[in-house]
Each structure stands twice: as structure tokens, then as C-alpha cells.
Amino acid sequence: ERGGGSRSRSRGRDESDTDGDGISEGSKVEARYRGKSRYYPGKVVRVRSNGTYDIHYDDGEKELGVDPSFVRALKTSSPRGRRTDTEDEELEEGTKVEARYRGKTKYYPGKISRVRSNGTYDIHYDDGEKEFGVRRDLIKVAERGGGSRSRSRGRGPKVGQKCTAQFKGKGKF
């Protein structure tokens, strides 16, 4: 089953072509890590000529040469609102993002501080932490219209406007 004899791939064919299951390089998939019973989300980073896949899992693990019987494609329009529209968006220095610090599950707000030539990013988080060499699949673009830009519209004083404020949070103005 694993042999390449039953596949009709020629050496000149682009490896990112879609196979019969609709899975190609860059596809979001679920795979059974090390052939175990549970499926984990990830992304196909390479389709090998023998029909197996190299997968980078969302939790940071990597697996090479995964048998196609252990892989299933994820639907791109999930009811949970996967942000496939922004996943391929080009990120640049200064872009407001949310990233999974150290590959954990929770996203934290920050900004891209550097775009590296190897396709990773340096991030300065809003809480002061810094992280270097963050993979793109751990980053999502921050919601547009949210954050500080929306706070300045309609609420609070505008630049140059006279106002009163509490000094150091005291009760007097």
C-alpha cells in the first residue's frame, strides 16, 4: 500500500498538485499522529512522490512520510469560522496580530516586529514579551476595526480637544 507503484506520478509533475483526496501542499488536514487513533489538526508542507505527506501539526509537532490512510482533509468553511481568508495574507512589519505564544493554544495580541527570510516572524506582544522565529500557522491577523482604532472613534476625546481627567485615578478633577 505504501509503495509508489500504484501511484501514477511522474518525476516532472509538480509535487503540490492535488491528489485524489483533494489534499495538496498547504492543505489543512487532520492526521493520526504516529498512526495512533486520535486525529490532530495540521498542515501539509510536502506531498512526497511516494504519496505520503509531511505534516506540521498546529501544536508544533512535525511528522514526515505520513501514510495517506492516516490523513483526512479539513473543510475550509467550518461552522467555527476558521480564518482561512487571512491565513495566506502577507504579513509585514507593524501588522497587528494575535499569535500562539510558544506554540500553546491561546492567542495573544502583538505586532510583527520583523519578517525573516525563512518565512517566520518576530513578534512583540502587547504585554512586553518578545518571541522570535514564529511560524505563520501560529499567527492570525488581529480583527480589523477592533482594538485601539475603534476606541478612538465616537468614544472619548479627540486629539486637540479640551477635556477634564482624573489625576492619577484620584476622585478629583
Solvent accessible surface area in square Angstrom, and as a share of the most:
residue,aa,sasa,rsa
1,E,203,0.91
2,R,140,0.51
3,G,49,0.47
4,G,35,0.34
5,G,80,0.76
6,S,106,0.68
7,R,82,0.30
8,S,105,0.68
9,R,48,0.18
10,S,75,0.48
11,R,242,0.88
12,G,78,0.75
13,R,98,0.36
14,D,86,0.45
15,E,62,0.28
16,S,46,0.30
17,D,51,0.27
18,T,73,0.42
19,D,18,0.09
20,G,82,0.79
21,D,93,0.48
22,G,45,0.43
23,I,2,0.01
24,S,22,0.14
25,E,84,0.38
26,G,36,0.34
27,S,22,0.14
28,K,48,0.20
29,V,0,0.00
30,E,38,0.17
31,A,0,0.00
32,R,63,0.23
33,Y,46,0.18
34,R,174,0.64
35,G,24,0.23
36,K,132,0.56
37,S,101,0.65
38,R,158,0.58
39,Y,61,0.23
40,Y,66,0.25
41,P,50,0.32
42,G,2,0.02
43,K,58,0.25
44,V,1,0.00
45,V,53,0.31
46,R,95,0.35
47,V,1,0.01
48,R,62,0.23
49,S,72,0.46
50,N,63,0.32
51,G,2,0.02
52,T,1,0.01
53,Y,0,0.00
54,D,7,0.03
55,I,0,0.00
56,H,41,0.18
57,Y,3,0.01
58,D,30,0.15
59,D,83,0.43
60,G,30,0.29
61,E,83,0.37
62,K,113,0.48
63,E,29,0.13
64,L,120,0.60
65,G,19,0.18
66,V,7,0.04
67,D,18,0.09
68,P,29,0.18
69,S,75,0.48
70,F,59,0.25
71,V,13,0.07
72,R,117,0.43
73,A,51,0.40
74,L,38,0.19
75,K,167,0.71
76,T,96,0.56
77,S,100,0.65
78,S,28,0.18
79,P,140,0.88
80,R,218,0.80
81,G,49,0.47
82,R,112,0.41
83,R,55,0.20
84,T,47,0.27
85,D,121,0.63
86,T,20,0.11
87,E,53,0.24
88,D,125,0.65
89,E,54,0.24
90,E,146,0.66
91,L,3,0.02
92,E,117,0.52
93,E,122,0.55
94,G,40,0.38
95,T,27,0.16
96,K,100,0.42
97,V,1,0.01
98,E,49,0.22
99,A,0,0.00
100,R,22,0.08
101,Y,47,0.18
102,R,173,0.63
103,G,15,0.14
104,K,129,0.54
105,T,120,0.70
106,K,126,0.54
107,Y,73,0.28
108,Y,78,0.30
109,P,69,0.44
110,G,3,0.03
111,K,94,0.40
112,I,2,0.01
113,S,32,0.21
114,R,123,0.45
115,V,67,0.39
116,R,70,0.26
117,S,128,0.83
118,N,114,0.59
119,G,42,0.40
120,T,20,0.12
121,Y,16,0.06
122,D,5,0.03
123,I,0,0.00
124,H,74,0.33
125,Y,11,0.04
126,D,105,0.55
127,D,108,0.56
128,G,59,0.57
129,E,82,0.37
130,K,109,0.46
131,E,26,0.12
132,F,126,0.53
133,G,35,0.34
134,V,6,0.04
135,R,54,0.20
136,R,44,0.16
137,D,33,0.17
138,L,12,0.06
139,I,6,0.03
140,K,53,0.23
141,V,3,0.01
142,A,23,0.18
143,E,116,0.52
144,R,157,0.57
145,G,38,0.36
146,G,34,0.33
147,G,48,0.46
148,S,54,0.35
149,R,135,0.49
150,S,47,0.30
151,R,137,0.50
152,S,74,0.48
153,R,164,0.60
154,G,76,0.73
155,R,167,0.61
156,G,62,0.60
157,P,83,0.52
158,K,130,0.55
159,V,162,0.93
160,G,81,0.78
161,Q,105,0.47
162,K,190,0.81
163,C,86,0.51
164,T,111,0.65
165,A,72,0.56
166,Q,88,0.39
167,F,149,0.62
168,K,160,0.68
169,G,63,0.60
170,K,128,0.54
171,G,67,0.65
172,K,167,0.71
173,F,166,0.69
